[in-house]
């Protein structure tokens, strides 16, 4: 399983509502399944400023300070 990490603004320009998506602590980045993201942009992996990662790497990223605050732990 692969995931896409990008700015919230990027996904919203594609037409997605990111209201309930997991976001970075500052609220600027979000993550979703690659298959879901490809529905509206089938070349999303070629987009600038988009990171495509596998599940293990996504989990590692979600555990960084950028994505999880001490309050969540």
N, C-alpha and C positions, 0 to 999 in steps of 0.2 A: 504494500500500500504506500502511495506517495502523497505528499502534502505540498501545498503552495503557501509561501509566506510572502506577503507584499503589503504595501501601504493600504490602509482602509480606503483612501480616495481612489486607488486603482480599481478595487472591486466595485465600488459604488459607481464609477464611470461605466462599468460594464453592465450595470443595472441591478446588482445584488444589494439586498438589504443586509447590512452587517450588524444590525442592532444586537443580536444575541450571539454573535460569534466571539470566540476567545480572542482577546486583544492583548497587546503588550501593555506593560504597566502605564506607559504614557498615552496609551490609546491610539497610537499612530499606525501600528502594524496589526495584521490579523492573519489567521491561518485557516485553510480549509482543505478538504480532500481534492486532489488533482482532478479526479473524474468529474466532480461537481464544478470546479472552476472551468474545465474545458467545455462545458455546455455552451457558454457564451463566448469563449475564445479558444478555439481548437488549436491555436498556435501559442498558447500561454507560456509554454516552456522557452519560447524564443523571445519573450518580452524582456525589455530592459528593467532592471530593479525588481525582478521576480526571482525568488529562490525556490527551487523544487528539491525536496528532500524525502528520504525514506522515513518510515515510522520511527526507527531507532534514533535517527538524527533529529527528527522533529521533537521527540521526547526529551532529548538532551537540550535542545534549544529552549523548550518550554520550562526547563528547570533552571535557566539562567536568571540573573537579577532583572534583566530586561523584560522578562515575561512573568515572573512570579514574585510577589512581595511577601514579606514575612507574615503579613496578616493572613494570607491564604494558607500558610503551612499549618 
